Amino acid sequence: MKRSIRFSWISTLILALFLTGCGVTDDQTAKEKKDTNKTEEVKAYTVTDDTGKKIKFDKVPETVVSLQPSNTEILFKLGLGDKVVGVTDFDNYPEEAKDIEHVSDSVNINAEKIISLKPDAVIAYTIGDETTLKPLEDAGIPVFIIKSATNFDDVYGDIGQIADVMGVTKKGEELVKDIQTQITSVEEKIETLDEKEKTYFEISPAPEIYTTGSETFQQEILKTAGIENIFADQKGWVKVSDEEIVKRNPNAIITTATYADDAVDEIKSRKGWEDINAVKNDQVYLLDENIMSRPGPRIGEAVELAAKTVYPDLFK
């Protein structure tokens, strides 16, 4: 887990007693009220971000700006959606996120707008020019940087870090357990497989065809779902040719090219692809791009979606 935190919490909040019976003195009542007020105090705490920077919080943030859709999803899943006051142009889940002020296109940020929102914290990430965050830091806004996750452990770490920043560490731990339980349920189903299905995962359609290789977030989804990626022998996001895909002859094809017009029919109609098993057997599927690409709290859903698509009989 890639997180560390030092909290100085007062762990128990004592509710004031409402005294109506006989034999309780005014002094006792005053003491109880004093104790109650004391427990409401929360001391400063420090959380370390992914750049190694220790960020001190004098109190739990009441408002926060998120500069990456996956982190926005984490905040909402932790029950903190009402604290999010700024997001990117690509934040579309959950539905409520669409109505939040847009402050970034995920690469460029509107520092002036963010500063005007007066957030107690900004959850940023490491893609793009980090110097663009300097105006926020100069304005005294705590900027917590999270590296983009490349595997499930990174996602669990992101959830933990954000939960720590927002003072809901226990909720973060519970969310991670819920995701792991969902993934375990899928893994138990695919244990019965005699052979993994050879599958081609298309990220970008023709003419610039890109797929996913090893050491990527999508590859971990496929592997966990019991799916054999025909390009797992290559690393990262790979530009591939029609000829190579035809040669490797996948039994199933998954695409997330939701921005293309009828991506499934387009793949089926490609010249030379008619002899691919997946095309001949009508095993070409369009899956939700956001679910399959965002390293956030829906990774369990992504694993289940991939497995259910390729192995529907296991989920009947």
C-alpha positions as CSV (number, residue, x, y, z in Angstrom):
1,M,0.0,0.0,0.0
2,K,1.5,3.3,-1.0
3,R,0.3,5.6,1.7
4,S,1.3,6.9,5.1
5,I,-0.5,9.1,7.6
6,R,-0.1,10.5,11.1
7,F,-3.3,11.3,12.8
8,S,-3.8,12.8,16.2
9,W,-7.5,12.1,16.5
10,I,-9.6,12.1,19.6
11,S,-11.3,8.8,18.7
12,T,-14.6,9.0,20.6
13,L,-17.2,11.6,20.3
14,I,-19.3,11.8,23.6
15,L,-22.8,13.0,23.2
16,A,-24.1,15.5,25.8
17,L,-26.4,13.9,28.3
18,F,-29.8,15.4,28.7
19,L,-30.5,15.4,32.4
20,T,-34.0,15.3,33.5
21,G,-33.9,13.2,36.7
22,C,-33.5,14.2,40.3
23,G,-30.2,14.3,42.2
24,V,-28.0,15.6,39.3
25,T,-26.2,18.9,40.1
26,D,-25.6,21.9,37.9
27,D,-21.9,21.3,38.4
28,Q,-22.2,17.8,36.9
29,T,-24.1,19.1,33.9
30,A,-21.5,21.8,33.3
31,K,-18.7,19.3,33.5
32,E,-20.3,17.0,30.9
33,K,-20.9,19.9,28.5
34,K,-17.3,20.9,28.9
35,D,-16.1,17.3,28.2
36,T,-18.4,17.2,25.1
37,N,-16.9,20.4,23.7
38,K,-13.4,19.1,24.2
39,T,-14.0,15.9,22.2
40,E,-15.1,17.9,19.2
41,E,-11.6,19.3,18.8
42,V,-9.5,17.6,16.0
43,K,-5.8,18.2,16.0
44,A,-3.7,18.7,12.9
45,Y,-2.6,15.6,10.9
46,T,-0.2,14.9,8.1
47,V,-0.6,12.8,5.0
48,T,2.3,12.0,2.5
49,D,1.4,12.2,-1.2
50,D,3.0,10.2,-4.1
51,T,5.8,12.8,-4.6
52,G,6.9,12.2,-1.0
53,K,5.6,15.5,0.1
54,K,4.1,15.6,3.6
55,I,1.0,17.8,3.7
56,K,-0.3,19.1,6.9
57,F,-4.1,19.5,7.5
58,D,-5.2,21.6,10.4
59,K,-8.7,20.2,9.9
60,V,-10.6,17.7,7.8
61,P,-11.3,19.4,4.4
62,E,-14.8,20.6,4.0
63,T,-14.4,21.3,0.2
64,V,-12.2,19.7,-2.3
65,V,-11.3,20.0,-6.0
66,S,-10.6,16.7,-8.0
67,L,-8.4,16.9,-11.1
68,Q,-8.9,13.3,-12.3
69,P,-12.2,11.5,-12.9
70,S,-11.1,8.3,-11.2
71,N,-10.4,10.3,-8.0
72,T,-13.7,12.0,-8.2
73,E,-15.3,8.6,-8.3
74,I,-13.4,7.6,-5.2
75,L,-14.6,10.7,-3.4
76,F,-18.2,10.0,-4.3
77,K,-17.9,6.3,-3.4
78,L,-16.5,7.4,0.0
79,G,-19.7,9.4,0.5
80,L,-18.0,12.7,0.1
81,G,-19.6,13.9,-3.2
82,D,-21.2,16.9,-1.5
83,K,-17.7,18.2,-0.6
84,V,-16.5,18.2,-4.3
85,V,-16.6,21.7,-5.7
86,G,-14.5,21.4,-8.8
87,V,-13.8,18.6,-11.4
88,T,-12.6,18.1,-14.9
89,D,-14.5,18.2,-18.2
90,F,-14.4,14.4,-18.3
91,D,-16.1,13.8,-15.0
92,N,-19.3,12.1,-15.9
93,Y,-19.8,9.5,-13.1
94,P,-21.7,9.4,-10.9
95,E,-24.4,11.6,-12.6
96,E,-24.1,14.3,-10.0
97,A,-20.5,14.9,-11.0
98,K,-21.6,16.4,-14.3
99,D,-23.2,19.4,-12.5
100,I,-20.0,20.4,-10.6
101,E,-17.9,23.3,-11.7
102,H,-15.4,22.4,-14.4
103,V,-11.9,23.6,-13.6
104,S,-9.7,21.4,-15.9
105,D,-9.5,19.5,-19.1
106,S,-7.5,16.9,-17.2
107,V,-4.2,18.4,-18.5
108,N,-4.6,22.1,-18.2
109,I,-6.2,23.6,-15.1
110,N,-8.0,26.9,-14.6
111,A,-6.0,28.0,-11.5
112,E,-7.9,31.3,-11.2
113,K,-11.2,29.5,-11.0
114,I,-9.9,26.9,-8.5
115,I,-8.6,29.6,-6.3
116,S,-11.9,31.5,-6.4
117,L,-13.6,28.3,-5.2
118,K,-11.4,28.4,-2.0
119,P,-11.1,24.7,-1.6
120,D,-9.6,23.2,1.5
121,A,-7.7,20.7,-0.7
122,V,-6.9,19.8,-4.3
123,I,-6.5,16.2,-5.3
124,A,-4.1,16.4,-8.3
125,Y,-2.2,13.8,-10.3
126,T,1.1,13.5,-12.0
127,I,0.2,13.7,-15.7
128,G,1.0,17.1,-17.4
129,D,3.1,20.0,-16.3
130,E,3.2,20.0,-12.5
131,T,4.3,23.6,-12.5
132,T,0.7,24.5,-13.3
133,L,-0.1,23.6,-9.7
134,K,2.2,26.2,-8.3
135,P,-0.3,29.0,-8.3
136,L,-2.6,26.9,-6.1
137,E,0.2,26.2,-3.7
138,D,1.2,29.9,-3.7
139,A,-2.4,30.6,-2.8
140,G,-2.0,28.4,0.3
141,I,-4.2,25.6,-1.0
142,P,-3.0,22.1,0.1
143,V,-2.3,20.2,-3.2
144,F,-2.2,16.4,-2.7
145,I,-0.6,14.7,-5.7
146,I,-1.5,11.1,-6.6
147,K,0.4,9.1,-9.3
148,S,-1.9,7.6,-12.0
149,A,-2.5,4.0,-11.0
150,T,-1.2,1.2,-13.3
151,N,-2.5,-1.7,-11.3
152,F,-5.1,-2.7,-8.7
153,D,-2.7,-2.2,-5.7
154,D,-2.2,1.3,-6.8
155,V,-5.9,1.9,-6.9
156,Y,-6.3,0.5,-3.4
157,G,-3.5,2.9,-2.3
158,D,-5.2,5.8,-4.0
159,I,-8.5,5.0,-2.1
160,G,-6.5,4.8,1.1
161,Q,-4.7,8.1,0.6
162,I,-7.8,10.0,-0.4
163,A,-9.7,8.5,2.6
164,D,-6.9,9.6,4.9
165,V,-6.8,13.1,3.5
166,M,-10.6,13.4,4.0
167,G,-10.6,11.9,7.5
168,V,-12.5,8.8,6.6
169,T,-9.8,6.1,6.8
170,K,-12.2,3.4,8.0
171,K,-14.5,4.0,5.0
172,G,-11.5,3.7,2.7
173,E,-10.6,0.3,4.2
174,E,-14.2,-0.9,3.9
175,L,-14.4,0.2,0.2
176,V,-11.2,-1.6,-0.7
177,K,-12.6,-4.8,1.0
178,D,-15.8,-4.5,-1.0
179,I,-13.9,-4.2,-4.3
180,Q,-11.7,-7.2,-3.4
181,T,-14.8,-9.2,-2.5
182,Q,-16.3,-8.5,-5.9
183,I,-13.1,-9.5,-7.7
184,T,-12.8,-12.7,-5.6
185,S,-16.3,-13.6,-6.7
186,V,-15.3,-13.4,-10.3
187,E,-12.1,-15.3,-9.8
188,E,-14.0,-18.1,-8.1
189,K,-16.2,-18.5,-11.3
190,I,-13.3,-18.5,-13.7
191,E,-11.5,-21.2,-11.8
192,T,-13.7,-23.7,-13.6
193,L,-12.3,-22.7,-17.0
194,D,-10.3,-25.4,-18.9
195,E,-8.8,-22.8,-21.2
196,K,-8.6,-19.0,-21.3
197,E,-10.2,-17.3,-24.3
198,K,-7.7,-15.7,-26.7
199,T,-9.0,-12.1,-26.9
200,Y,-8.0,-8.9,-28.7
201,F,-8.7,-5.6,-26.8
202,E,-8.9,-2.6,-29.1
203,I,-8.5,0.8,-27.5
204,S,-8.3,3.0,-30.6
205,P,-9.9,2.0,-34.0
206,A,-8.6,2.1,-37.5
207,P,-6.7,3.6,-39.1
208,E,-4.5,4.1,-36.0
209,I,-5.2,0.8,-34.3
210,Y,-3.9,0.6,-30.6
211,T,-4.3,-2.2,-28.2
212,T,-3.1,-2.9,-24.6
213,G,-0.1,-5.0,-23.8
214,S,1.4,-6.0,-20.5
215,E,2.2,-3.6,-17.6
216,T,-1.1,-1.7,-18.2
217,F,-4.2,-1.2,-16.2
218,Q,-6.3,-2.9,-18.8
219,Q,-4.1,-5.9,-18.9
220,E,-4.6,-6.5,-15.2
221,I,-8.4,-6.3,-15.8
222,L,-8.1,-9.0,-18.5
223,K,-5.8,-11.2,-16.6
224,T,-7.9,-11.0,-13.4
225,A,-11.0,-11.9,-15.5
226,G,-9.3,-15.0,-16.8
227,I,-8.9,-13.6,-20.4
228,E,-5.8,-14.3,-22.5
229,N,-4.7,-11.0,-24.1
230,I,-3.2,-11.9,-27.5
231,F,-0.8,-8.9,-27.2
232,A,0.3,-9.6,-23.6
233,D,3.8,-10.4,-25.0
234,Q,4.2,-6.6,-25.7
235,K,4.4,-3.8,-23.2
236,G,2.3,-0.7,-22.7
237,W,-0.2,0.6,-25.3
238,V,0.8,-0.8,-28.7
239,K,0.1,0.3,-32.2
240,V,-0.7,-2.8,-34.2
241,S,-1.4,-3.7,-37.8
242,D,-4.4,-5.5,-39.3
243,E,-2.1,-8.2,-40.5
244,E,-0.8,-9.0,-37.1
245,I,-4.3,-9.1,-35.5
246,V,-5.5,-11.4,-38.3
247,K,-2.4,-13.6,-37.8
248,R,-3.0,-13.9,-34.0
249,N,-6.7,-14.8,-34.7
250,P,-8.5,-14.0,-31.5
251,N,-11.6,-15.9,-30.5
252,A,-13.1,-12.7,-29.0
253,I,-12.7,-9.0,-29.6
254,I,-13.4,-6.3,-27.0
255,T,-13.4,-2.6,-28.0
256,T,-13.9,0.5,-25.9
257,A,-14.0,2.8,-28.9
258,T,-17.3,4.4,-27.8
259,Y,-16.6,7.5,-29.7
260,A,-16.7,5.6,-33.0
261,D,-20.0,5.2,-35.0
262,D,-21.1,1.6,-34.4
263,A,-17.7,0.2,-33.4
264,V,-18.8,-3.4,-33.5
265,D,-20.0,-3.3,-37.1
266,E,-17.0,-1.3,-38.2
267,I,-14.7,-4.0,-36.8
268,K,-16.7,-6.8,-38.5
269,S,-16.6,-5.1,-41.8
270,R,-12.9,-4.6,-42.0
271,K,-11.3,-6.0,-45.1
272,G,-9.4,-9.2,-44.3
273,W,-10.9,-9.6,-40.9
274,E,-13.7,-11.9,-42.0
275,D,-11.6,-15.0,-41.3
276,I,-10.9,-14.1,-37.7
277,N,-12.6,-16.5,-35.3
278,A,-14.2,-13.6,-33.3
279,V,-15.7,-12.1,-36.4
280,K,-16.9,-15.4,-37.9
281,N,-18.5,-16.4,-34.6
282,D,-20.0,-13.0,-33.8
283,Q,-17.9,-12.6,-30.7
284,V,-17.2,-8.8,-31.0
285,Y,-18.2,-6.6,-28.1
286,L,-18.4,-2.9,-27.2
287,L,-17.8,-2.3,-23.5
288,D,-18.1,0.9,-21.5
289,E,-14.8,2.9,-21.9
290,N,-15.0,4.6,-18.5
291,I,-15.5,1.3,-16.6
292,M,-12.7,-0.4,-18.5
293,S,-10.2,2.4,-18.3
294,R,-10.6,4.3,-15.1
295,P,-8.4,3.2,-12.2
296,G,-11.0,3.9,-9.5
297,P,-13.6,2.2,-7.4
298,R,-15.3,0.4,-10.3
299,I,-12.4,-1.9,-11.0
300,G,-14.3,-4.8,-9.6
301,E,-17.1,-3.9,-12.0
302,A,-14.6,-3.8,-14.8
303,V,-13.3,-7.3,-14.0
304,E,-16.9,-8.7,-13.8
305,L,-17.9,-6.9,-17.0
306,A,-15.0,-8.4,-19.0
307,A,-15.4,-11.9,-17.6
308,K,-19.2,-11.9,-18.1
309,T,-18.8,-10.7,-21.7
310,V,-16.3,-13.4,-22.7
311,Y,-17.7,-16.1,-20.5
312,P,-21.4,-15.4,-20.2
313,D,-22.3,-19.0,-19.3
314,L,-20.3,-18.7,-16.0
315,F,-22.6,-16.0,-14.9
316,K,-26.0,-17.5,-15.6
